[in-house]
Amino acid sequence: MKADSAHVPAAAQKSEAPPPGGAIAGVSDEQWAARAREGDRTATEALVDRHQAAVARLLWRFVRSRADLDDLVQETFLRMVRGLPAWTPDRPFGHWLLRIATNVGRDYFRRQSVRRRWLAEPVASAPDQAPPEAIDPGMDPAARAAANEVKHVLAQLPPDDRTLLTLHHLEGWGLAQIASQFGWTLTATKLRAWRARRQLRSLLQSRISYEPET
């Protein structure tokens, strides 16, 4: 995916030549970001190319369809372009970008929650509904099915709890990292995680108890 020029500020439409000697691979994220912040379109596209796979892997935890994944990845990089003027070189670019991606995922959960409330959309899938799309074609089918089952149950939690458990248990983030990401205290994050796990266990137990016998 390339940065969508229709959504990039006018200052970012100009392009500069790559580094002397074509040493693109040797340019750091921070160097590219500094150039992109000044309106270098080549640098912006280099950042997208370099980080697209990592952003997609993270956001796959939040979605169940390829279309939603593509939308969230696009939204992440548009926010990156808009946020670059506020980025400073003392902040590691990769961490800064993943923070943007997690906020995009969190906002996605919130939109889903609002949609369900207003449209009374059921959480459970209809019996004849098509199964979730395979985001990673190379993923083991059993692992993919398990991951989608987890997403289905998590969808019943409040957006912030769903985000917390997604990052902590599916992405392996520490609670201190999550607290820093969202501006929560570590104590509050631990308490939220404990409550979210308790609610998740209750949902899983209810799900098992209602499964038909075979």
N, C-alpha and C positions, 0 to 999 in steps of 0.2 A: 504494500500500500504506500502511495506517495501522499505527502501532505496536500490537501485539497486547496489549490490556489485560489478558488473562489471564496474561501473562508479565511485566507491568510491576509493579514494587514498589508496595505499597499507597499509599505516600506520593505516587506519581505519578498517582494516580487523580483528585486534585482538579484543577480547571482555573481559571485566572485569565483575566480579560478581556484582549483584545488591547490593544496600545499605544493611547494616546489618538489620536483622529483616524483610526484604522484604518490607520496607517502600518506595516503588517506588512512590506511589501517593504523598508522602510528599516531594519529591525532587523538587526543583524549576527549572524553565526553565534555569536559569542562571547556576545552578549546573550541569544540564545535558549538557548544551552547553560547559561548561568548560571541562568536561570529554570528550565530543565528539571531541573537538578541539585537545585533546591529543591522539585521535585515538581509543576511546572506541566505538566499534560498537553498543553495547547495548544501550549506551546513544543516539547515532544517531537515532536508531530505536525508542527509546522512544520519541524523539522530533517529529519524523514523525507521530507516532501514536497520539500524543497529539494535533498536530496542523493541521493534514490533513483536518479535517472537516472545520475549519475556512478558510484555504487557498482555499479549493474548493468552499466555499460559495462566497468568494470574486471574484475568477476567473470566476465563472459562469456568472458574470456581463459582461464579455468580450467575451463570446463564445455563440454559438447556437447549438453545438452538444456535445455529450458525449465524442466522440473521441478527439476533440480539448481540452475539459476540462481535460481529463486524461493526455494528452501531456503537458499541461501547469502546472498542479500540479506536474508532474514528473520533469519538468524543474526547477520549483521553488526549490524543495528539492535538486536537483543536484547542483544548484547554492548555496544553503545553505551550503552543504558539502564543496564546493570549497571556500566559503567565510568565513568559521569558523576561519581559522587562523588570519583573520583581525578583527574578532569580539572581543570586549572587554567587561568585566563584567559590566562596568558602563553604557552600553546601554541595555535597556530592550529588552530581546530576542524576545518577541512576536512582538513588534513594528518593530524591525529590520527585522524579517522574513516577515511581511506583506509589508514592503518596497520592499523587493526582489520580492514578488508576484506582486505588482503593476507595477514594472519595467518589469516583464515577460509579464503582460497583455499589457503594452504600446508597447513593442517590437512586440507582436502579431498583434496589430493594424497596426504598421508600415509595417510589412511583408505583411499583407493583402492589404495595400494601394499600395505598390510596385507591388504586383502581378496583381492588377487591371490595373495599368498603362501599364505594359508590355504585358499583355495578353488581354487588352481591355475587361476585365470581367465586365459584367453589374452588377450594384448594385441591381437592382430589381430582385426578384425571378421570375423564369419562372412559368407560370400558372399551369403546371403539376408537379412542384417540390414538394417533400414531405415536410410537415411542420417541423419546428425545433423540435428536440428531447426534451423530458421533462427531464430536469436535476434534478429537484426535483419532484419525483412522487407524493408526498403529497401536492404539491402546487395546489391551486385552479385553475381550467382550465382557467377561465376568467382572473385571475391575471397573469397566465403564458402567455396567449395570448397577454395581454397588454405589459408585459415585453419584449416579443419577437418583438412586433411592435416597441417599443422604440429603441431596438437594431438595427432593420432594418433601421430606420431613422438616427440614430446616425452614422451608417456605412458610410454615405455620407459626414461626416465631416472629416477634416484633423485629423491624428492620435492623436496629442497632445490635440486638442480641444475635441475629442471624449473621451480621457482618463479623461480629466478634468471634463466633464459633467457626465461621468459614476461614478466617485468617489464622486462628489459633490451631484448629485441629486439621484443616485441610492444607493450609500453607505452611504450618509450623512456626508461625510468628510467636514470640514470647509475649507475655501479658504486659511487660514493661514497654515493649515496642508498640503494642497496640494502644496503650495508654498515651504514649507520646504522640502517636499518629493523630488521635482524635481529641487531644487536650483533656483527657480524663486523668484523675489521680490513680495511682496504682491500686490503692485500697478500693476505690470505687470500681475499678476494672475487675479486680478479683471477685468482689461481691456480685457484680453483674454476670461474670462468667459462671459462678456457682449457681446463681438463680437460673441462668439460661440452660445449664446442663441438667438441672433438676427438671425443668419444664420439658426439655428434650427427652429425658428418660421417660417421663409420663406419657408423652406422645408416642414414643416407641412401644411402650407397654400396651397402650390402647390399640395401637395398630396391630400388634401381634394377637391380642385377644379377639379382634374382630376379623382376623383372617379366616376364610372358610377352610374346613378340614378337607384334606384330599384322600 
